[in-house]
């Protein structure tokens, strides 16, 4: 699963934003794919193993078991702050926030919104990320900085249609 998810992403991001030879780019894609796949495999093995152990020790499965097993697995496998782990954790954080919001409504902790809150959430998220990009760029994750630089800074320069089809930054040789 990690290879299926990471390989296409690494391929696109590498060819869009990284410099170097074709060999270096392919090596980078393979390394990112391997790291993502390995970490997911280690995590699943750790999580499932700890779930089975806890269930066996207590004689039944308890809701806290999943939280505890995942905390241990997350610490051991995803605790190293590197670009792959950082991206995975940020991906999960966004889904968790949406899930917890839905759970809060489902449990009655907050009232069901009268209107879909998504447009407001989208507006606040985009407003915040562009403010951070414009005034506190260094606080954003490097791959997000690269994407936003490509979209908002590099797009200030126009050469021809190839800027939109290939890459809009020219080297000195052109």
HUKAVEN-V413167 format. One record per residue. N is the residue number from 0. PHI is phi in whole degrees, -180 to 180 (* if undefined). NEAR is the number of other C-alpha atoms within 12 Angstrom. Layout:
BEGIN
N_PHI_NEAR ; N_PHI_NEAR
END
This chain:
BEGIN
0_*_16 ; 1_-59_26 ; 2_-67_23 ; 3_-64_17 ; 4_-84_21 ; 5_-79_30 ; 6_-56_25 ; 7_-64_19 ; 8_-63_24 ; 9_-63_32 ; 10_-60_25 ; 11_-65_20 ; 12_-64_25 ; 13_-65_30 ; 14_-75_22 ; 15_-81_25 ; 16_-118_28 ; 17_-101_22 ; 18_-101_17 ; 19_125_14 ; 20_-73_12 ; 21_-60_14 ; 22_-62_13 ; 23_-64_15 ; 24_-66_22 ; 25_-64_23 ; 26_-64_19 ; 27_-63_28 ; 28_-63_28 ; 29_-63_25 ; 30_-65_23 ; 31_-64_31 ; 32_-65_28 ; 33_-62_24 ; 34_-61_29 ; 35_-61_33 ; 36_-63_25 ; 37_-61_23 ; 38_-64_31 ; 39_-64_31 ; 40_-63_21 ; 41_-61_24 ; 42_-64_29 ; 43_-60_25 ; 44_-61_21 ; 45_-64_26 ; 46_-61_28 ; 47_-64_23 ; 48_-64_22 ; 49_-67_25 ; 50_-62_30 ; 51_-65_20 ; 52_-62_20 ; 53_-63_22 ; 54_-64_19 ; 55_-68_14 ; 56_-67_13 ; 57_-98_13 ; 58_79_12 ; 59_-162_14 ; 60_-90_18 ; 61_-120_18 ; 62_-52_13 ; 63_-64_16 ; 64_-56_25 ; 65_-65_24 ; 66_-63_18 ; 67_-63_21 ; 68_-62_29 ; 69_-70_27 ; 70_-62_20 ; 71_-63_24 ; 72_-61_27 ; 73_-63_28 ; 74_-65_20 ; 75_-70_21 ; 76_-94_31 ; 77_-106_31 ; 78_-74_20 ; 79_-77_18 ; 80_-81_17 ; 81_-128_20 ; 82_-58_21 ; 83_-67_34 ; 84_-62_29 ; 85_-60_23 ; 86_-65_25 ; 87_-64_27 ; 88_-64_24 ; 89_-66_21 ; 90_-58_14 ; 91_-66_17 ; 92_-57_14 ; 93_-63_16 ; 94_-71_14 ; 95_-65_15 ; 96_-61_15 ; 97_-66_17 ; 98_-63_14 ; 99_-66_17 ; 100_-63_22 ; 101_-65_21 ; 102_-64_16 ; 103_-62_17 ; 104_-70_16 ; 105_-58_14 ; 106_-83_12 ; 107_84_12 ; 108_-70_13 ; 109_-131_14 ; 110_-72_15 ; 111_-62_16 ; 112_-62_16 ; 113_-74_9 ; 114_-124_9 ; 115_-60_11 ; 116_-78_16 ; 117_-58_15 ; 118_-58_11 ; 119_-67_13 ; 120_-60_16 ; 121_-59_13 ; 122_-61_13 ; 123_-67_14 ; 124_-66_15 ; 125_-67_15 ; 126_-61_14 ; 127_-68_18 ; 128_-67_22 ; 129_-74_23 ; 130_-64_17 ; 131_-61_19 ; 132_-63_26 ; 133_-74_18 ; 134_-119_12 ; 135_-144_14 ; 136_-52_21 ; 137_-63_17 ; 138_-81_17 ; 139_-86_24 ; 140_-60_24 ; 141_-54_20 ; 142_-69_26 ; 143_-69_25 ; 144_-57_24 ; 145_-62_22 ; 146_-62_24 ; 147_-71_24 ; 148_-61_24 ; 149_-60_24 ; 150_-75_22 ; 151_-106_17 ; 152_-100_17 ; 153_-64_21 ; 154_-72_20 ; 155_-72_13 ; 156_-109_18 ; 157_-124_15 ; 158_-110_17 ; 159_-165_14 ; 160_-63_12 ; 161_-65_13 ; 162_-58_19 ; 163_-93_17 ; 164_-95_11 ; 165_-118_16 ; 166_-162_25 ; 167_-97_25 ; 168_-121_26 ; 169_-91_16 ; 170_-87_8 ; 171_-64_5 ; 172_-75_5 ; 173_-100_7
END
